[in-house]
Amino acid sequence: MVFFGYHTFGARCLERLLATGDTIAAVVTHADDPRETIWFESVSDTARGHGLPVYTPTSPNTAEFVGLIRSLRPDLFVSVWYRRLLSPELLAIPGLGAVNLHGSLLPRYRGRSALNWVLVNGEERTGVTLHYMVAAADAGDIIAQEAMAIDPEDTALTLYDRLVKVGTELLDRSYPAIRAGTAPRHPQDPALATLFGRRRPEDGRVSWRRPAPELYNLIRAVTHPFPGAFATFGGRRLFVWGARVEPEAHHGEPGEVIAVRPSAGIVVATGAGGLLLIRVALEGEAEVAADEFAARHGLRAGDRLEDGP
């Protein structure tokens, strides 16, 4: 077997596969990006701790690397949270095929960052899918799925932690049939497919003209440990790390400060409803409670916060 993986999800699944006693000929992962906050467990460290050879190719699809993997004569690929598509030449190598564990209920939310997108879009349900790999992203036959509810207060981190638990258990249950070549194959319905790309830090821009529930969903989708949602104050980015929708109706222009509530936060008018900012950080400053920020910077009712730059 060759294992392709990254992140805590990859590290935990690698540990489960090691526990089966099967031979893992190589582990393929990513070199950590110095521009990225590394808050997750390391597949490299897990693999090296068990004496496994580790490869971090910029692309796994070069002729040289495909030749290397072919020389190992693997009968199976398992991929978990690996960020590169595998070429048809690579996928043709293992006799038992290649399987991938994806963080959504396919065929919906194919592609990158499904964890964040389901929150941005206010979904109430998501899950994990174990499927066979084909050249197109997340389009292969489904082996098994496990659904889970999204709590209204879930952030990307709390949802991720639950996805890891549910996903590793799904792989554990399904692996014997995969290894035996008897795993079920359920074709996906392409008419139901949705495809999303990776989210970039600039996708965290706040537009106060959007309704308060949409802004709340954006904030919880990209709060710690992700890059964060941001508006503008005094020409600098104002990161919003925590917020909630205000149930009362608020009248004001989008971005207008309606109230500063001691020990609660800053109420801001949006395109529909109010948003209570709870934790914020001005670019270059430490994160603080929003009411403390208002006191420190003289922010009061009637002032404005601008959209993200």
C-alpha positions in Angstrom: 0.0 0.0 0.0 1.0 3.6 -0.6 -0.6 6.3 1.7 -1.2 9.8 0.5 -2.2 12.2 3.2 -1.8 15.4 5.2 -3.2 17.2 8.3 -4.5 15.6 11.5 -7.0 13.7 9.4 -4.2 12.0 7.4 -2.1 11.4 10.5 -5.0 9.7 12.4 -6.0 7.5 9.4 -2.3 6.5 8.9 -2.2 5.3 12.5 -5.4 3.3 11.9 -3.9 1.6 8.9 -0.7 0.9 10.7 -2.7 -0.9 13.3 -4.0 -3.4 10.7 -0.5 -4.7 10.2 -0.5 -4.2 6.4 2.7 -3.2 4.8 2.9 0.5 3.9 5.6 0.9 1.3 5.6 4.7 1.2 3.9 7.7 2.6 3.4 10.7 0.3 2.6 14.0 1.9 3.2 17.8 1.6 6.1 19.8 2.8 4.7 22.4 5.3 4.3 25.8 3.9 6.1 28.5 6.0 3.3 30.9 5.1 0.7 28.6 6.6 -0.2 28.4 10.3 0.6 24.8 11.2 -2.0 23.9 13.8 -2.5 20.3 12.8 -0.8 16.9 13.4 2.0 15.9 11.0 1.7 12.9 8.7 5.5 13.1 8.2 6.2 12.8 11.9 3.7 9.9 12.2 5.3 8.0 9.3 8.9 8.6 10.4 8.0 7.6 13.9 7.2 4.1 12.5 10.2 4.0 10.2 8.2 4.5 7.0 9.8 6.2 3.9 8.3 9.7 3.4 8.1 11.6 0.1 7.0 15.2 -0.4 7.0 15.8 -4.2 5.8 19.2 -5.5 3.7 17.1 -7.9 3.1 13.3 -7.6 2.4 13.1 -11.3 5.9 13.6 -12.8 7.2 10.6 -14.8 10.0 10.2 -12.4 7.7 10.0 -9.3 5.2 7.7 -11.1 8.1 5.4 -11.9 9.2 5.4 -8.3 5.7 4.5 -7.1 5.4 1.8 -9.8 8.6 0.2 -8.6 7.2 -0.3 -5.2 4.4 -2.5 -6.7 1.6 -1.3 -4.4 -1.7 -3.1 -4.5 -3.7 -0.2 -3.0 -3.6 3.6 -2.6 -5.3 5.3 0.4 -5.6 9.1 0.3 -6.8 11.3 3.2 -6.7 15.1 3.0 -4.0 15.0 0.3 -4.2 18.2 -1.8 -3.1 17.1 -5.2 -5.1 15.2 -7.9 -3.5 11.9 -8.9 -3.0 11.4 -12.6 -4.5 8.5 -14.6 -1.0 7.0 -14.9 -0.6 6.9 -11.1 -4.1 5.7 -10.4 -3.6 2.8 -12.8 -0.8 1.3 -10.7 -2.6 -0.4 -7.7 -4.6 -3.5 -8.6 -7.1 -2.9 -5.8 -7.5 0.7 -6.9 -7.2 4.0 -5.0 -9.6 5.2 -2.3 -10.0 8.6 -0.9 -11.7 9.9 2.3 -13.4 13.2 1.6 -15.0 15.7 4.0 -18.4 16.1 2.6 -21.4 14.0 1.5 -20.6 13.5 -2.1 -21.5 14.3 -4.8 -22.1 17.7 -3.1 -19.1 19.8 -2.2 -16.5 18.1 -4.4 -13.1 19.8 -4.4 -11.2 21.8 -1.8 -12.2 23.3 1.5 -15.6 21.6 1.9 -15.2 22.0 5.6 -15.3 25.8 5.3 -17.7 26.0 2.5 -20.5 24.1 4.2 -20.4 26.7 7.0 -20.1 29.7 4.7 -23.2 28.4 3.0 -25.2 27.8 6.2 -25.6 24.0 5.7 -27.2 22.1 8.5 -25.7 18.7 7.5 -22.4 17.4 6.2 -20.4 14.2 6.6 -17.6 12.1 5.2 -17.4 10.0 2.1 -15.1 7.1 1.3 -14.8 6.7 -2.5 -12.7 5.2 -5.3 -10.5 7.8 -7.0 -10.7 8.8 -10.7 -9.0 11.5 -12.6 -11.7 14.1 -11.8 -11.8 15.5 -8.3 -14.0 13.4 -5.9 -16.0 11.9 -8.7 -15.4 8.2 -8.2 -17.8 5.5 -7.0 -18.8 5.8 -3.4 -17.9 3.0 -0.9 -19.5 4.4 2.2 -20.8 7.6 3.8 -21.5 8.9 7.3 -23.7 11.9 7.8 -23.5 14.3 10.7 -25.4 17.4 11.8 -23.8 20.8 11.9 -24.4 22.7 15.1 -25.4 26.3 14.7 -22.4 27.2 16.9 -19.9 25.0 15.1 -16.8 26.6 13.8 -14.5 25.1 11.2 -12.3 23.7 14.0 -15.1 22.1 16.0 -16.6 20.6 12.9 -13.2 19.4 11.7 -12.5 17.6 15.0 -15.8 15.7 14.6 -15.2 15.0 11.0 -11.8 13.4 11.9 -13.4 11.1 14.4 -16.2 10.1 12.2 -13.9 9.7 9.1 -11.3 7.5 10.8 -14.0 5.3 12.1 -15.6 5.0 8.6 -12.2 4.0 7.1 -11.7 1.5 9.9 -15.0 -0.2 9.3 -14.7 -0.2 5.5 -11.0 -1.2 5.2 -11.4 -5.0 5.4 -13.8 -5.0 2.4 -11.5 -2.7 0.5 -8.5 -4.9 1.2 -10.5 -8.0 0.1 -11.7 -6.3 -3.1 -15.3 -6.6 -2.1 -16.1 -3.0 -1.1 -19.4 -1.8 -2.7 -19.3 0.7 -5.5 -22.2 3.2 -5.8 -21.8 5.6 -8.8 -22.3 9.2 -8.1 -25.1 11.2 -9.8 -23.3 14.0 -11.7 -26.5 16.0 -11.8 -26.3 16.4 -8.1 -22.6 17.4 -8.0 -21.3 20.7 -6.7 -17.7 21.7 -7.0 -15.9 24.2 -4.8 -12.3 25.6 -5.0 -9.9 26.3 -2.2 -10.6 29.3 0.0 -8.0 32.1 0.1 -7.4 34.5 3.0 -8.9 37.3 0.9 -12.2 35.4 0.8 -12.7 36.5 4.4 -13.7 40.0 3.4 -16.8 41.3 5.3 -19.4 43.2 3.3 -21.8 44.8 5.7 -24.5 44.9 3.0 -24.9 41.1 3.5 -27.5 39.8 6.0 -26.3 39.2 9.5 -26.7 35.4 9.3 -24.5 35.2 6.2 -21.8 37.2 8.0 -22.0 35.0 11.0 -21.6 32.0 8.9 -18.5 33.5 7.2 -16.9 34.4 10.5 -17.4 31.0 12.0 -16.1 29.3 8.8 -12.8 31.1 8.9 -12.1 31.9 12.5 -9.1 30.4 14.4 -7.1 28.6 13.2 -8.0 29.8 9.8 -7.0 33.3 8.5 -10.2 35.1 9.7 -12.9 37.4 8.5 -12.1 41.1 8.3 -13.7 44.5 7.9 -11.9 47.9 7.9 -11.4 50.4 10.7 -9.2 53.5 10.4 -7.7 52.2 7.2 -6.6 48.9 8.8 -8.0 45.5 8.7 -10.3 44.7 11.6 -10.4 40.9 12.1 -13.6 39.5 13.6 -12.9 36.3 15.5 -16.2 35.8 17.2 -19.7 37.1 16.6 -23.4 36.2 16.8 -26.6 37.3 15.2 -28.7 39.8 17.1 -32.3 38.6 17.4 -33.7 42.1 17.7 -34.3 44.3 14.7 -31.7 47.1 14.2 -32.1 50.1 12.1 -29.0 51.7 10.6 -26.9 51.8 7.5 -24.8 48.7 6.9 -21.6 49.0 8.9 -23.0 51.5 11.3 -22.3 50.9 15.0 -25.7 50.6 16.7 -24.4 50.1 20.2 -21.4 49.3 22.3 -22.4 46.9 25.1 -20.1 46.5 28.1 -19.1 42.9 28.7 -20.9 41.9 25.5 -19.5 43.6 22.4 -20.3 45.9 19.5 -23.6 45.7 17.6 -23.2 46.6 13.9 -26.0 47.0 11.4 -25.9 44.8 8.3 -28.0 44.5 5.2 -30.6 42.6 7.2 -30.4 42.5 11.0 -27.7 43.2 13.5 -24.4 41.4 14.2 -22.8 41.4 17.7 -19.0 41.4 17.4 -17.6 39.6 20.4 -13.8 39.2 19.7 -11.8 41.4 17.3 -8.2 42.3 16.5 -7.0 45.3 14.6 -4.3 44.5 12.2 -1.0 44.7 14.1 -2.6 44.5 17.5 -3.6 41.6 19.9 -7.0 40.1 19.9 -9.4 41.5 22.5 -13.0 41.6 23.6 -14.9 43.8 21.2 -16.2 46.2 23.9 -12.6 46.6 25.2 -11.6 47.4 21.6 -14.3 50.0 21.3 -13.2 51.7 24.6 -9.6 51.7 23.6 -10.2 53.3 20.2 -13.1 55.6 21.1 -15.7 53.7 19.0 -19.3 54.6 19.8 -22.8 54.4 18.4 -23.1 56.2 15.1 -19.5 55.4 14.0 -18.9 53.2 10.9 -17.0 50.1 10.1 -16.1 49.8 6.4 -16.1 46.7 4.3 -13.0 44.6 4.2 -10.3 46.0 1.9 
